[in-house]
Amino acid sequence: MAKSEKTETKAKELKEKLFSVKKNAAAVMSEAELKKCDKFCEGYKSFLDAAKTEREATAFIRAEAESKGFVPFDKTKKYKAGDKLYYVNREKSVILAVVGKEPIANGVNLLAAHIDSPRLDLKQNPLFEKDEVGYFKTHYYGGIKKYQWPTVPLSLHGVIVKADGTKITVRIGEDEGDPVFCVSDLLPHLASAQYKRPATELIKGEELNIIIGSRPFKEDDASEAVKLNLMLLLNEKYGITETDFLSAELEAVPAFKAKDIGFDRSLVGAYGQDDRVCAYTELMAILDAKSIARTAVAILTDKEETGSDGNTGLCSAYLKYFIADLAASMGVRGRDVLANSKCLSADVNAAYDPTFPDVFEKNNCAVLNGGVCVTKYTGSRGKSGTSDASAEFVGEVRSILDKNGVIWQTGELGKIDIGGGGTVAAYIANLDVDTIDVGVPVLSMHAPYEITAKTDIYAAYKAFKAFIG
């Protein structure tokens, strides 16, 4: 062998030993493992279709937990290893727990995902008629590109609470034969003035009006005849009057079904994958937990997309109180349990988009099929709003993933002065818990239709299962 060839061979060996190499999960997984990914994602797609709002996700999670032997948490009872508990907070968030063999004073292994997603909420006085077209006024929820939402078929989900306390569940636009709803947009031929608006105002918030009908009430020559006819239909179906909208929570979400994307069916396309992709993988991990050492707790929470404020978001105290009550039932202080606890904040990161490469720093971004993404810190600019996991905890998580054959990668949310975003990690870290973000890379995040890779989804499930033991 020539000297140059020996040098090249040596260099290759050293690179393989010393360099960090990104793996394409689909390339290194066996066919058997890829089939497991595909099978797992069939259940995931069913979850996405069934749970498009935080209330629906809560109901789904509760039903799945009960089917696996979980029972409502009772703080007056004493629990032993193997007991499975759940707590529902106001029908919008859930905590699941499996008691481990070790004393709870050693801490818990915590998983935290959110089950709310960007959407259009109906205002409290939503129904109006303009020029013989009926509309619902909306207020968008979370960070959206407003121009993406017109011309998308929408379904309506939520509850209406009448003055007598009767609660009516609404879900229209998902079943075959249901009507759907829509926000209109200008045709290109008449949009010359609209094109001159900045992108953030191509569609303004007050222009996100949902078309709900156009036929007038025919019995007499009344004003607002279209509104009257629509209100009559709603009264006949739900028994409500216009005043009942004041105590309603109604959310308009894309009516799309979750589908495979690509000739190879390697990707999942659906609404709400931020963060229900981590919610589902976290849920399946704790439902599958058996004979674990440390107590495992999985929280599936609300309000992350608007800053986690409110009594169903993680800026509130309900997680802290749950841990305190669980600890007290075993004769331990909650603060001591939290101080010894560790958390994977199960939230998504942005997947590198080859069509828009300029906003990513390629050495530090997540890619589709790169495995589950470990995000040491989030925030924006100078790491504002992040918990920034310690090197020790990152090393511990690395070890867990590697020992359990989990394909993983690291990533930031775009270039330093371009990107940024937050998760619930900081709020849990503020409880004196070691915390780091671990989740699935998402393409077209916060759009009405988001994209994930099946290999990354399955890697997230394996990561969460490995973490809780």
C-alpha positions as CSV (number, residue, x, y, z in Angstrom):
1,M,0.0,0.0,0.0
2,A,1.3,3.4,-1.0
3,K,2.2,5.9,1.8
4,S,-0.6,8.3,0.7
5,E,-3.1,5.5,0.9
6,K,-2.0,4.5,4.4
7,T,-2.3,8.1,5.5
8,E,-5.9,8.3,4.0
9,T,-6.8,5.1,5.7
10,K,-5.5,6.3,9.1
11,A,-7.3,9.6,8.7
12,K,-10.5,7.8,8.0
13,E,-10.1,5.6,11.0
14,L,-9.4,8.6,13.2
15,K,-12.4,10.5,11.8
16,E,-14.7,7.6,12.6
17,K,-13.3,7.5,16.1
18,L,-13.1,11.2,16.9
19,F,-15.7,13.0,14.9
20,S,-19.4,13.4,15.7
21,V,-21.3,11.9,12.8
22,K,-25.0,12.4,12.2
23,K,-26.9,9.2,11.4
24,N,-29.9,8.9,9.1
25,A,-32.1,6.7,11.2
26,A,-33.9,5.2,8.2
27,A,-30.5,4.2,6.7
28,V,-29.2,2.5,9.8
29,M,-32.4,0.9,11.2
30,S,-33.1,-2.7,10.3
31,E,-36.2,-3.6,8.2
32,A,-37.8,-5.1,11.4
33,E,-37.2,-1.8,13.3
34,L,-38.6,0.3,10.4
35,K,-41.8,-1.9,10.5
36,K,-42.1,-1.1,14.2
37,C,-41.9,2.6,13.4
38,D,-44.6,2.3,10.8
39,K,-46.9,0.3,13.1
40,F,-46.4,2.7,16.0
41,C,-47.3,5.6,13.8
42,E,-50.6,4.1,12.8
43,G,-51.7,4.5,16.4
44,Y,-50.2,8.0,16.5
45,K,-52.2,9.1,13.4
46,S,-55.4,7.8,15.1
47,F,-54.6,9.9,18.1
48,L,-54.1,13.0,16.0
49,D,-57.5,12.6,14.4
50,A,-59.2,11.9,17.7
51,A,-57.5,14.6,19.8
52,K,-57.4,17.9,18.0
53,T,-57.9,20.1,21.1
54,E,-56.6,19.9,24.6
55,R,-60.0,18.8,25.9
56,E,-60.2,15.9,23.4
57,A,-56.6,15.0,24.1
58,T,-57.3,14.9,27.8
59,A,-60.3,12.6,27.3
60,F,-58.3,10.3,25.0
61,I,-55.4,10.1,27.5
62,R,-57.7,9.4,30.4
63,A,-59.5,6.6,28.5
64,E,-56.2,5.0,27.5
65,A,-54.9,5.2,31.0
66,E,-58.0,3.6,32.5
67,S,-57.8,0.8,30.0
68,K,-54.2,0.1,31.3
69,G,-55.2,0.0,35.0
70,F,-54.6,3.6,36.0
71,V,-57.0,4.9,38.7
72,P,-57.8,8.5,39.9
73,F,-55.2,9.8,42.4
74,D,-56.5,10.0,46.0
75,K,-54.1,12.0,48.2
76,T,-55.6,10.3,51.3
77,K,-54.4,6.9,50.2
78,K,-50.9,5.2,50.6
79,Y,-49.4,3.8,47.4
80,K,-46.9,1.0,46.7
81,A,-44.6,0.1,43.9
82,G,-46.5,-0.7,40.7
83,D,-49.6,1.5,41.5
84,K,-50.8,3.5,38.5
85,L,-52.5,6.9,39.1
86,Y,-53.9,9.8,37.1
87,Y,-55.1,13.3,37.9
88,V,-57.2,15.4,35.5
89,N,-57.0,19.2,35.8
90,R,-60.2,20.9,34.6
91,E,-60.6,18.6,31.6
92,K,-57.6,20.3,29.9
93,S,-54.5,18.6,31.3
94,V,-53.5,15.3,32.8
95,I,-50.9,13.8,35.1
96,L,-50.1,10.1,35.0
97,A,-47.9,8.4,37.6
98,V,-46.4,4.9,38.1
99,V,-45.0,4.3,41.5
100,G,-41.5,2.8,41.4
101,K,-39.6,0.5,43.7
102,E,-37.3,3.1,45.1
103,P,-38.4,5.5,47.9
104,I,-40.0,8.6,46.3
105,A,-37.5,10.7,48.3
106,N,-35.0,9.7,45.6
107,G,-37.0,11.8,43.2
108,V,-39.2,11.1,40.2
109,N,-38.4,10.8,36.5
110,L,-40.7,13.3,34.9
111,L,-41.9,13.7,31.3
112,A,-43.7,16.9,30.2
113,A,-45.5,17.5,26.9
114,H,-48.2,19.9,25.9
115,I,-51.5,19.1,24.2
116,D,-52.6,22.6,23.0
117,S,-51.8,23.8,19.5
118,P,-52.2,27.0,17.5
119,R,-55.7,27.5,16.3
120,L,-58.6,30.0,15.8
121,D,-60.7,30.6,18.9
122,L,-64.2,32.0,18.6
123,K,-64.7,35.3,20.3
124,Q,-67.3,35.6,23.1
125,N,-69.7,37.3,20.7
126,P,-68.8,35.6,17.5
127,L,-71.9,35.4,15.3
128,F,-72.5,38.2,12.8
129,E,-73.8,38.8,9.3
130,K,-72.3,41.1,6.7
131,D,-73.8,41.6,3.3
132,E,-75.9,38.5,3.6
133,V,-73.0,36.2,4.6
134,G,-72.9,34.6,8.1
135,Y,-69.6,34.6,10.0
136,F,-67.9,33.7,13.3
137,K,-65.4,36.2,14.6
138,T,-62.2,34.6,15.8
139,H,-59.1,35.4,17.9
140,Y,-56.1,33.4,16.9
141,Y,-54.4,31.3,19.6
142,G,-50.6,30.9,19.7
143,G,-48.0,31.8,17.1
144,I,-49.4,31.5,13.6
145,K,-48.6,32.8,10.1
146,K,-52.1,34.3,9.7
147,Y,-51.9,34.1,5.9
148,Q,-51.7,30.3,6.1
149,W,-55.2,29.9,7.5
150,P,-57.6,31.3,4.8
151,T,-59.0,28.7,2.4
152,V,-58.2,25.9,4.8
153,P,-61.2,23.6,5.6
154,L,-61.9,24.0,9.3
155,S,-63.8,21.9,11.9
156,L,-65.3,23.3,15.1
157,H,-64.5,21.7,18.5
158,G,-65.3,22.6,22.1
159,V,-68.0,23.1,24.7
160,I,-70.9,25.4,25.3
161,V,-72.0,25.9,28.9
162,K,-75.6,27.2,29.2
163,A,-76.8,29.4,32.0
164,D,-78.3,26.4,33.9
165,G,-74.9,24.6,33.9
166,T,-75.7,22.2,31.1
167,K,-72.5,21.4,29.1
168,I,-72.8,20.7,25.3
169,T,-70.0,19.1,23.4
170,V,-69.4,20.4,19.9
171,R,-67.4,18.5,17.2
172,I,-68.4,19.4,13.6
173,G,-66.4,18.9,10.5
174,E,-64.5,15.7,11.2
175,D,-67.0,13.0,10.2
176,E,-67.9,12.0,6.7
177,G,-71.0,14.1,5.7
178,D,-70.3,16.9,8.2
179,P,-70.1,20.5,6.8
180,V,-66.8,22.3,7.3
181,F,-66.0,26.0,7.6
182,C,-63.5,28.4,6.0
183,V,-61.9,31.8,6.0
184,S,-61.9,33.4,2.6
185,D,-59.1,35.2,0.7
186,L,-58.8,37.5,-2.2
187,L,-58.3,36.2,-5.7
188,P,-54.9,37.1,-7.2
189,H,-56.7,39.3,-9.9
190,L,-57.8,41.7,-7.2
191,A,-55.0,41.4,-4.7
192,S,-52.6,44.1,-5.9
193,A,-53.2,46.3,-2.8
194,Q,-53.0,43.2,-0.5
195,Y,-49.7,42.2,-2.0
196,K,-48.2,45.6,-0.8
197,R,-48.9,44.7,2.8
198,P,-46.1,43.3,4.9
199,A,-46.2,39.5,5.3
200,T,-47.4,39.8,8.9
201,E,-50.5,41.7,7.6
202,L,-51.3,39.9,4.4
203,I,-54.2,38.7,6.5
204,K,-55.0,40.7,9.6
205,G,-56.3,39.2,12.8
206,E,-59.7,40.8,12.4
207,E,-59.9,39.4,8.8
208,L,-59.8,35.8,10.1
209,N,-63.6,35.5,9.9
210,I,-65.0,32.0,9.4
211,I,-67.8,31.6,6.9
212,I,-70.6,29.6,8.4
213,G,-73.6,30.1,6.1
214,S,-75.4,32.3,3.6
215,R,-79.1,31.3,3.4
216,P,-81.6,33.8,4.9
217,F,-84.6,33.1,7.1
218,K,-87.6,33.1,4.7
219,E,-90.7,33.6,6.9
220,D,-90.7,37.4,6.9
221,D,-88.6,40.3,5.7
222,A,-86.5,40.7,8.9
223,S,-83.0,42.3,9.0
224,E,-80.0,40.0,9.7
225,A,-82.0,37.2,8.1
226,V,-78.9,35.0,7.5
227,K,-77.8,35.4,11.1
228,L,-81.4,34.5,12.3
229,N,-81.5,31.4,10.1
230,L,-78.1,30.3,11.4
231,M,-79.1,30.9,15.0
232,L,-82.3,29.0,14.5
233,L,-80.3,26.0,13.2
234,L,-78.0,26.1,16.2
235,N,-81.0,26.4,18.5
236,E,-82.6,23.4,17.0
237,K,-79.4,21.3,17.1
238,Y,-78.0,22.4,20.5
239,G,-80.8,24.2,22.3
240,I,-78.7,27.4,22.6
241,T,-79.3,31.1,22.2
242,E,-76.8,33.7,21.1
243,T,-76.1,34.6,24.8
244,D,-74.7,31.0,25.4
245,F,-71.7,31.9,23.3
246,L,-70.5,34.0,26.3
247,S,-69.8,30.8,28.2
248,A,-68.4,28.7,25.4
249,E,-65.0,27.5,24.4
250,L,-65.1,26.8,20.7
251,E,-61.9,26.2,18.6
252,A,-61.6,26.1,14.8
253,V,-58.9,23.7,13.7
254,P,-57.9,22.2,10.3
255,A,-60.3,19.5,9.2
256,F,-57.5,17.5,7.6
257,K,-56.9,13.9,8.6
258,A,-53.4,12.6,9.5
259,K,-51.8,11.0,6.5
260,D,-48.6,9.4,5.3
261,I,-46.5,11.7,3.1
262,G,-44.3,10.5,0.3
263,F,-44.1,7.6,-2.0
264,D,-42.2,5.7,0.7
265,R,-44.7,6.7,3.4
266,S,-41.8,7.8,5.6
267,L,-43.4,11.0,6.9
268,V,-46.6,11.9,8.8
269,G,-48.5,15.0,7.8
270,A,-51.2,16.4,10.2
271,Y,-52.4,19.4,12.2
272,G,-51.2,19.8,15.8
273,Q,-48.0,17.7,15.8
274,D,-46.5,20.4,17.9
275,D,-46.7,19.1,20.5
276,R,-49.0,16.1,20.2
277,V,-46.2,14.1,18.7
278,C,-44.4,14.2,22.0
279,A,-47.6,13.9,24.0
280,Y,-48.4,10.6,22.3
281,T,-44.9,9.1,22.5
282,E,-44.7,10.2,26.2
283,L,-48.2,8.7,26.8
284,M,-47.2,5.4,25.2
285,A,-44.0,5.3,27.2
286,I,-45.6,5.6,30.6
287,L,-48.5,3.2,29.7
288,D,-45.9,0.6,28.8
289,A,-43.9,1.1,32.0
290,K,-43.5,-2.0,34.0
291,S,-41.6,-2.7,37.3
292,I,-39.7,0.6,37.2
293,A,-37.1,1.6,39.8
294,R,-37.9,5.4,40.2
295,T,-41.4,6.7,40.2
296,A,-42.4,7.9,36.8
297,V,-44.6,11.0,36.2
298,A,-45.9,12.1,32.9
299,I,-47.6,15.5,32.6
300,L,-49.6,16.5,29.5
301,T,-50.4,20.1,29.9
302,D,-52.3,23.0,28.4
303,K,-51.5,26.7,27.5
304,E,-47.9,26.2,26.3
305,E,-48.6,28.0,23.0
306,T,-49.6,31.2,24.9
307,G,-46.9,31.1,27.6
308,S,-48.1,28.4,30.0
309,D,-50.1,30.9,32.1
310,G,-53.5,30.0,33.6
311,N,-54.5,27.2,36.0
312,T,-54.1,24.5,33.3
313,G,-50.6,25.7,32.2
314,L,-47.3,24.9,33.8
315,C,-46.8,28.4,35.2
316,S,-49.5,27.4,37.7
317,A,-48.9,25.2,40.7
318,Y,-50.9,22.1,39.9
319,L,-47.8,20.0,39.1
320,K,-46.0,21.1,42.2
321,Y,-49.1,20.4,44.3
322,F,-49.5,16.9,42.7
323,I,-45.9,16.0,43.6
324,A,-46.4,17.4,47.1
325,D,-49.6,15.4,47.7
326,L,-48.0,12.2,46.2
327,A,-45.0,12.7,48.4
328,A,-47.1,13.4,51.5
329,S,-49.0,10.2,51.0
330,M,-45.6,8.4,51.4
331,G,-44.4,10.6,54.3
332,V,-42.0,12.7,52.4
333,R,-41.8,16.5,51.6
334,G,-42.6,17.5,48.1
335,R,-39.7,19.9,47.9
336,D,-37.3,17.1,48.6
337,V,-38.8,14.9,45.9
338,L,-38.5,17.8,43.4
339,A,-34.9,18.5,44.3
340,N,-34.0,15.0,43.4
341,S,-36.1,14.7,40.3
342,K,-35.1,14.8,36.6
343,C,-37.2,15.8,33.7
344,L,-37.3,15.5,29.9
345,S,-39.4,18.4,28.6
346,A,-40.9,16.6,25.7
347,D,-41.3,19.3,23.1
348,V,-40.5,19.6,19.4
349,N,-37.7,21.4,17.7
350,A,-37.5,22.8,14.1
351,A,-36.4,20.4,11.4
352,Y,-33.9,21.7,8.9
353,D,-35.7,22.7,5.7
354,P,-33.6,22.4,2.6
355,T,-35.9,24.8,0.8
356,F,-35.1,27.5,3.4
357,P,-31.6,26.8,4.5
358,D,-30.5,30.3,5.4
359,V,-32.2,30.5,8.8
360,F,-30.5,27.3,10.1
361,E,-26.9,26.8,11.3
362,K,-26.3,23.4,9.9
363,N,-23.9,22.1,12.5
364,N,-26.5,22.8,15.2
365,C,-29.9,22.0,13.8
366,A,-32.1,18.9,13.8
367,V,-32.9,17.0,10.6
368,L,-35.7,14.7,9.5
369,N,-34.7,11.1,10.2
370,G,-31.9,12.1,12.5
371,G,-33.6,10.7,15.5
372,V,-35.1,12.3,18.6
373,C,-33.6,15.8,19.2
374,V,-31.9,16.7,22.5
375,T,-32.1,20.5,22.9
376,K,-29.8,21.8,25.7
377,Y,-31.3,25.2,25.7
378,T,-34.1,27.1,23.9
379,G,-35.0,30.8,24.3
380,S,-33.9,33.5,21.9
381,R,-31.0,35.9,21.2
382,G,-28.9,35.7,24.4
383,K,-30.6,32.5,25.6
384,S,-33.5,34.6,27.0
385,G,-36.2,32.5,28.6
386,T,-34.3,29.2,28.8
387,S,-33.3,26.9,31.6
388,D,-30.0,25.7,29.8
389,A,-29.4,22.2,31.1
390,S,-26.2,21.5,32.9
391,A,-23.4,19.5,31.3
392,E,-23.8,16.8,34.0
393,F,-27.5,16.3,33.1
394,V,-26.8,16.3,29.4
395,G,-24.1,13.7,30.0
396,E,-26.6,11.6,31.9
397,V,-29.2,11.8,29.2
398,R,-26.6,10.9,26.5
399,S,-25.7,7.8,28.5
400,I,-29.3,6.7,28.8
401,L,-30.0,7.1,25.1
402,D,-26.8,5.4,24.0
403,K,-27.2,2.4,26.3
404,N,-30.7,1.9,25.0
405,G,-29.9,2.1,21.3
406,V,-31.9,5.3,20.8
407,I,-30.9,7.2,17.7
408,W,-30.6,10.9,18.7
409,Q,-29.3,14.3,17.6
410,T,-29.0,17.8,18.9
411,G,-30.3,21.0,17.6
412,E,-31.1,24.7,18.2
413,L,-34.2,26.5,16.9
414,G,-32.5,28.4,14.0
415,K,-29.6,30.8,13.9
416,I,-28.9,32.9,17.1
417,D,-30.4,36.2,16.1
418,I,-33.0,34.8,13.8
419,G,-34.5,31.9,15.8
420,G,-35.9,31.4,19.2
421,G,-38.8,29.9,21.1
422,G,-39.6,28.5,24.4
423,T,-41.0,25.3,26.0
424,V,-42.2,24.3,29.5
425,A,-38.6,23.3,30.4
426,A,-37.9,26.6,32.3
427,Y,-41.0,26.3,34.4
428,I,-40.2,22.8,35.6
429,A,-36.5,23.7,36.1
430,N,-37.7,26.6,38.3
431,L,-39.1,23.9,40.7
432,D,-35.5,22.8,41.3
433,V,-35.6,19.9,38.8
434,D,-32.9,19.0,36.4
435,T,-34.6,19.5,33.0
436,I,-33.8,19.3,29.3
437,D,-35.8,19.4,26.1
438,V,-36.1,16.2,24.2
439,G,-38.5,15.9,21.2
440,V,-39.2,15.3,17.6
441,P,-38.1,17.6,14.8
442,V,-41.0,19.2,12.9
443,L,-41.1,20.7,9.4
444,S,-43.6,23.5,8.8
445,M,-44.1,24.0,12.6
446,H,-47.2,25.9,13.6
447,A,-48.7,25.6,10.1
448,P,-52.1,24.1,9.6
449,Y,-50.3,21.0,8.3
450,E,-47.0,19.9,9.9
451,I,-44.6,17.2,8.9
452,T,-42.6,14.7,11.0
453,A,-40.5,11.6,10.2
454,K,-41.7,8.2,11.5
455,T,-38.2,7.2,12.5
456,D,-38.0,10.3,14.7
457,I,-41.4,9.6,16.3
458,Y,-40.4,6.1,17.2
459,A,-37.0,7.2,18.5
460,A,-38.8,9.6,20.8
461,Y,-41.0,6.8,22.2
462,K,-37.8,4.7,22.8
463,A,-36.1,7.7,24.5
464,F,-39.0,8.4,26.9
465,K,-39.4,4.7,27.7
466,A,-35.7,4.4,28.4
467,F,-35.7,7.5,30.6
468,I,-38.4,6.2,32.9
469,G,-36.9,2.8,33.0
